[in-house]
Amino acid sequence: MTTVAIVVGLIVLLFLSWIKILREYERGVIFRLGKLLPESKGPGLILVIAPIDRMEKVSLRTIAMDVPPQDIITRDNVSVKVNAVIYFRVIQPSKAIVEVENYMYATSQLAQTTLRSVLGQVELDHLLADRERVNTELQTILDKQTDPWGIKVSLVEVKHVDLPQEMQRAMARQAEAEREKRAKIIHAEGEFQASERLTSAAKVIATEPITITLRYLQTLVEIATEKNSTIIFPLPVDLLKPFMGKMFSTEEKSEP
């Protein structure tokens, strides 16, 4: 009776060891007598008959992988260090296990070589100014090359571009010169607009002489608020003409 109980207990333990539970984001790739079963198993409760079956777990979650800094010489012969991050996930677990020995390591190595290859064909200005386009090109190439492994590369981001010190100083001087150029252009544009306004004002004054007199009077009002200075202000002859006319007529009347 004891022997039967022991045998039954061993059978129960053996059966329990065959039971595997996979989470929602996990799939099981099962090899039965060395042959791959057509479909991956999971999630939930599955039965793995050992030693006939062997199971490899595969996670379907998106993986964020850092690409170590790579020494790159750009198309315009500038040496830089560039690192990136790639986001990918397994969409076909069977291929990820069968088609490549270690899909994590293979994807990392492929990302490094692709980063050096692609960025070596672009100029530094293009790398710094049009990073979105570079990211898209890297993502397209990696996704195409990892597709036979059942892997989907969803995003590639260039994180940091480390420039040499002399290149940073040169770019700072270039940016300063560009700002000075824009300032001079804006100043010249302001001078041009001011000259146009002055030309228009001169035309109005030429057609209406009284406007210059009004301008003189306005200037007198403005400078009259300053009481600490002595101001010599030229008086237009036009303002005196009415008075001079009256004075001459009075003198003529007073003569015998």
TALINKA-V776928 format. One record per backbone hydrogen bond with DSSP energy under -1.0 kcal/mol. NH is the residue of the N-H (numbers start at 0). CO is the residue of the C=O. If there is no record, write none. Layout:
BEGIN
NH,CO  NH,CO
END
This chain:
BEGIN
4,0  5,1  6,2  7,3  8,4  9,5  10,6  11,7  12,8  13,9  14,10  15,11  16,12  19,45  21,43  25,22  26,57  27,40  28,55  30,53  31,34  32,51  34,31  36,29  40,27  43,21  45,19  47,17  49,47  52,48  53,30  55,28  57,26  59,24  62,87  64,85  66,83  69,81  71,79  73,77  74,121  76,73  79,71  80,161  81,69  82,159  83,66  84,156  85,64  86,154  87,62  88,151  90,149  91,149  95,91  96,92  97,93  98,94  105,101  106,102  107,103  108,104  109,105  110,106  111,107  112,108  113,109  114,110  115,111  116,112  117,113  118,114  119,115  120,117  126,122  127,123  128,124  129,125  133,129  134,130  135,131  136,132  137,133  138,134  139,135  140,136  141,137  142,138  143,139  144,140  145,141  148,145  149,146  150,145  151,88  153,86  154,86  156,84  158,82  159,82  161,80  167,163  168,164  169,165  170,166  171,167  172,168  173,169  174,170  175,171  176,172  177,173  178,174  179,175  180,176  181,177  182,178  183,179  184,180  185,181  186,182  187,183  188,184  189,185  190,186  191,187  192,188  193,189  194,190  195,191  196,192  197,193  198,194  199,195  200,196  201,197  202,198  203,199  204,200  205,201  206,202  207,203  210,207  211,208  213,209  214,210  215,211  216,212  217,213  218,214  219,215  220,216  221,217  222,218  223,219  225,222  240,236  243,239  244,240  245,241  246,242  247,243  248,244  249,245  250,246  251,247  252,248  253,249  254,250
END
